[in-house]
Amino acid sequence: MARRLTAAALSLLSLLALTSCTGTDAREQPQDADPPRIVVASGQDVTGKNGIRQQLIDAWNAKEGEHGYRARLVELPGSADQQRSQLLGALQSGGAEYDVVNLDVTWIPEFAAAGLIRPLTGAAVKAPGDIIRSVDSTSFWDGKRYAVPFNSDVGLLYYRKDHLRKAGTYRTELGRGVTWDVLRQLIDVVNDRPKPEGYEDGWTTQLAAYEGRTVNAIEAFASAVPDFALTDRDGRYAADEAQLTAGVAELRERTASSYLYGEATGSREAESLSAFAEGRTTFLRHWPYVYPALYETFKGNLGVTRLPGKAVLGGQNLAVTSSTSEQRAAKAAELIAFLTDPDSERCLLRAGFAATRTSAYRAPGSTPECRHAAAYSESASASPTGESAELKAPDRLAGGLSYSRDILLPALSKAVQRPRTPLYGAVTQTLITELDALYGPQSVGDVQVAKSLDEALSKALPG
């Protein structure tokens, strides 16, 4: 069993890793080709080769006779930071003719303030009334809508039921009210009993010196301080040393060595997923896109619930570039409306993304079926043969809970945002650098870490 699970886990990781190995240039095909094309630049699709985003683009192209344009998806290689740099450079220099860009929610203020994306106006792109409010708020800057949410994201807690059963605990179904205290108690139980093969420690997350550390920090800070915000609505620094001290203390407690998997401080998404899948840890903080693949690997031994405390909102929004012509911008807006319509959002949800519309989370049959991508339709075979369809996971969980409606949707609705500022790059780099003191060889107190962080953020942001 252990060998079989490890092999399946490695297969899962190989599939997810495909998303970091692709990338094409927007100029491979001429802009004046017949028919004209709308070029969409995006990061890698975490649903794999020929993933759901490409399938939605294909569905738009199948309707070419209705709108006279075709669309082409360009996937940018590298990490999120590298993709941001590529997009900034391309749009500022005019080196790539992108009409639509799929931006991380934290990039909207920066791209809007720099004049690289245009406000969305007119009837071509209307704000859908059923977009989750917390998700929709990421599309605005300076009072104007610059984008439409495409797919959302939020931290979730995954756990190994087989580990809990082996430890003899009666609590193998964690409900919506799980807390960090409960989590630590369960880790103590697993640690005190005969351990599963390969097990090392309780939980893991993404604490390497990159955006994952920022996400974990904001989750801890927002859990420790009611209505915590590093910036105000205008992007100015709004926190203080006392709030930061409380947040640092919470982060330190969560990541204490007695509970945290030892390599978590150097882990990104792939490393933390591997540790969990290979049984080295019982609990994992990760994103919704890994749920289908993890379920495929572990079936009834996988548990998933909302993250204790606050969870950070992630995701990507679609925007129209300022450099494209007015005629192309109008067609780009039509494409965005198609890619974010109820059918598309339902397809995204079934593929493993977090949908942005509440209508996508209703019971099957009460909202339009996923017609844009047949592999993810309600009527698809229970044993599909398509590459992406093989990773579909059931919505129904133990106790009658629905994964999408009872876990994912509430988590999105209550999620907190990272700082909203055109200077987000400087903010996240400051957090990553200053919080390194928590994970270094020298012991540094909470107050000292918070004081240094407060001073650094005051310099990085307008006050």
Phi, psi and omega in degrees: 000315181298318180295320182293318180294320180296318179297318179294321180296318179294324176297318177300314181295323178297320179297313181294329181290342178303331184290348181256010186240014182239162177168138180225169183259140183296341185264009180300326178238138186295147180294331184268020178297158180253117002281166179297155185238145170257121182263126181250120178260134184208161169286180182294148177274117184288355176273005170100187181299137186051047184288185187296326179297315178296322179296324177291321175300318179299322179295321175297316181296330179293341179260022185308323182297339181276331186233350173079005181233154169246158179241150177225130180268126176249117180266125181273135181280168173093183180286173179301318179298320179292322178295318177301314180297319179298315181294316179301312181296318182293317183285325180289327183264346186075019184285346178221136185267073178270137176261323180232137176237138178261102190256140169303145184301333181284348183269346185304310180301320182294311182291325179290313181296330179277358179073022183270340175234154186254149175299143179268121183225169176082185186276345185298321177234104177263148177288110180300135185289343183256014175291136178303129189302314181297326180287316183296329182297341180285350184273354188251152168209135179054039176079005183239145175277122179250352186202172173234131179301132181260295172225146182257186183195149178198148179291138176233164178251118175257148180211156182264107179295328180295325176295317181293320178295319180298327179283352177083011180279143179283345187264089178249357175242105182268120182279191185287346185259019181296138181244171177293328177296316177297318180300315180294324177297318179294322177296319178301319180297313180297319181291333184273348183254170174305127191272149174300155180301129179084354183292141178238310179199174198300301186220161179220159180205199186245099185240010176297168184282070178206194187300331179302323178294320177299315180301312180297323179294313181297323177298318179291316181298314182292332177285327184277331186236115179302136178056034181296139175207128176285332181228156174270187185294341179262005178085013180271153181297129187232356182270175176220173187296323180295317178296318180295324178298317178296320179293317178298319179298319179295316179297319179297319181295319180295326187254025177299143186296339180287346180238332188273137174301133191303327183269005183296329182291348176243014186262143167252195183302313185294317182293319180292322177296319179297316180300318180291313183295329180270005173084011180284347181211157185265326184240149183217129169266120181207185186261164183298332186296342180275351184300310181301317182291321178294320178296319179301327182280318191247348180048239185290354178270359180259135171241152177213139179205179178290149179291136176301142181074208181276149176238146182275141176275132175238202176118179182228145179238147180265130181227156178262132183287152179287337185280344181283156182290164180297319180296315180291326179298322178296318177290324177298321178295322176296319178298316179299317179300321178292314184292343181244013181285172184304320178299313182297318181294324177293321177297316179300318180296316182290338179277347178121348175284165171269120180289156182262349181256138178295331181296335180291341186263003179286169181298147179308137179094346182263358178217157183307137179293160177287088182270341185287338182221100189302328183296338183248016181284160178298331184272001179298151181302147177295340177234068184294157181252349179293151184301310181288320184298333180299341184264009176295139180238153182292148178274333185277126180250177179300148178077013178080007180284150173257128179302312185286314187276327186262343181241302187291310182298312176298325179296318178295318184294329183256006183290156179253152180269153168286168184307134178263105184196145173296346180259030184302323180303319179290324180295311183293323178295323178295314179298315181301316184289311185291325182281355175298337179298335179287339189240011178270177182289336181268136178280122179238130184289160182301316183298318180294317178298315181295321179297315179294321179294318179300316179295318182292319179292325177298327178280327184283332186241151170294146183250000000 
